[in-house]
């Protein structure tokens, strides 16, 4: 099935190129080439960011820190130094997005050495305004939150983000038509730039449909699925909605469900699921000051994601309140977070005993340019 999608993408690419090469203007008995539009000079855009934080866990432990990038206690910690080079031509563009530090290392956990500094690295070709092909590695289309801290209003990450996917490496085609957008692609196994040994012939299918019914509302429906290196098969469906209510208030929603079918050595077992939902309430009473409340429910009763930490599966309710103080490219974030479970199987108190809740406080400094 994935081979058919791959062939379809390449065929569409070939037809578009052939059409572009044979287009001409015919007048009476003479045929002349259409005049070329003024070509745009390539433009190099350089952006980046740096961030650092301090975190205090009220139980005085790192064992309760189960989401990405902030797994520390009572320590001043580095985030990431990031620089993004984007070269834009008339039809072709290229991006080299590099990151250095613990945040970038955790994001590229499937890589080793200098390759861990690669956040994104791809080339795009747009034969028409409504069509674009991209080959390389890029951040996932799944989810509401993003790797770069300046693009989020909460500094700590959600459970849905932390359990991936993080990135995809492959080929994708994007089509835009009015209020609608479509993306279809074929990629390596999720988060792997180089497929694991013996897994080269396996590919994942990725897809997205987007629609903007109004200027203030956007909807994204996302999919990623394929066979994992452990021979299990996974399909993840994800939805993101953003809504601007006024200049001072906007909302976001993210819901995801992952169905995994394990292999018992002879046949596929019944599918098991994990998933979650989160709502983001963003209030900006002043240009320099904003508040964001994130309420997330993460359900992992089958222990796909908490097996290394919990005695049994559970449901987590995480409440995160973050303030954003801004001036120029600088953002200062004080943040309070309280995570709760329906069973005493995951978090521990300062004495090491299991408890239903965990709390932490952090401050983060981010500068972007």
Secondary structure, DSSP 8 states (H G I E B T S, - for coil): -HHHHHHHHHHHHHHHHHHHHH--EEETTEEE----------EEEEEEEEEEEEEEETTS-STT--STT---SSEEEEEEEEEEEEEE-SSEEEEEEEEESHHHHHHTTT--GGGGGEEEEEEEEEEETTEEEEEEEEE-SSSS--SSGGG-SSSS--HHHHTS--EEEEEEEEEEETTEEEEEEEESSTT-SS--TT-TT--EEEEEEEEEEETTEEEEEEEEEEE-TTS-EEEEEEEEEEEE-SSSEEEEEEEEEEEEE-B-SSSB---EEEEEEEEEEEEEEETTEEEEEEEEEEEETT-SSSTTT-SS-EEEEEEEEEEEEEETTEEEEEEEEEEEESSTTSEE-TTS-EESEEEEEEEEEEEE-
